[in-house]
Amino acid sequence: MTTEAFAAEIRRHWKKWLPRKWKELEASGRMQVEIMAVARMANDEKMRLMRAGYQEHEADEVVRHEYILLKPEPKLRAPRAKL
């Protein structure tokens, strides 16, 4: 994957699974800067892994899980009614 492909995947995943983070980045005006910074870090790590002997598809998978496919935010629950 290229830096641009990583950035596109970040946008898709974060918008769907990290809605609070997404809204915070939108509100701050730093959305594009943050996405590209993470995409570049992912690409740099991918290159490092490939120099260490990983195949490209293996390196892609490692960095996708480390930088891009972050754990979904927990859903906010409504407070339980006291009985």
C-alpha positions in Angstrom: 0.0 0.0 0.0 1.1 3.6 -0.6 0.8 6.5 1.8 -2.3 7.6 -0.1 -3.8 4.2 0.2 -3.1 4.1 3.9 -4.7 7.6 4.2 -7.9 6.4 2.4 -8.1 3.4 4.7 -7.6 5.6 7.8 -10.5 7.8 6.6 -12.9 4.9 6.1 -12.0 3.1 9.3 -11.8 6.1 11.7 -15.0 7.7 10.4 -16.9 4.5 11.0 -15.3 3.1 14.1 -13.8 6.1 15.9 -16.6 8.7 15.6 -15.5 10.8 18.6 -11.9 11.0 17.3 -13.3 11.8 13.9 -15.5 14.7 15.3 -12.6 16.0 17.4 -10.3 16.1 14.4 -13.0 17.8 12.3 -13.7 20.4 15.0 -10.0 21.2 15.4 -9.4 21.5 11.7 -6.5 19.0 11.9 -8.2 16.1 10.1 -6.1 16.0 7.0 -2.8 16.8 8.8 -3.4 14.0 11.3 -4.5 11.5 8.7 -1.4 12.2 6.5 0.9 12.1 9.5 -0.4 8.6 10.5 -0.3 7.4 6.9 3.4 8.5 6.6 4.3 6.8 9.9 2.6 3.6 8.7 4.5 3.8 5.4 7.8 4.4 7.1 7.2 1.4 9.4 6.3 -0.7 6.4 9.6 0.2 4.7 11.5 -0.6 7.8 9.8 -4.0 8.1 10.5 -4.8 4.4 14.2 -4.0 5.0 14.0 -6.4 7.9 12.8 -9.2 5.6 9.0 -8.9 5.6 7.2 -9.4 2.3 5.2 -6.3 1.2 1.8 -7.9 2.0 3.1 -9.0 5.5 4.4 -5.5 6.2 1.1 -4.0 5.1 -0.9 -6.2 7.5 1.4 -5.3 10.4 1.1 -1.6 9.9 -2.6 -1.7 9.2 -3.3 -3.2 12.6 -0.8 -1.0 14.4 -1.6 2.4 12.9 -4.9 2.2 10.9 -7.4 -0.4 12.1 -7.5 1.0 15.6 -9.9 -0.6 18.1 -13.4 0.8 17.8 -14.5 3.3 20.4 -17.0 1.9 22.9 -20.6 2.9 22.3 -22.0 5.3 24.8 -24.6 3.7 26.9 -27.6 5.5 28.3 -27.6 5.4 32.1 -29.6 2.6 33.6 -32.9 3.5 35.3 -32.9 2.7 39.0 -35.7 0.4 40.0 
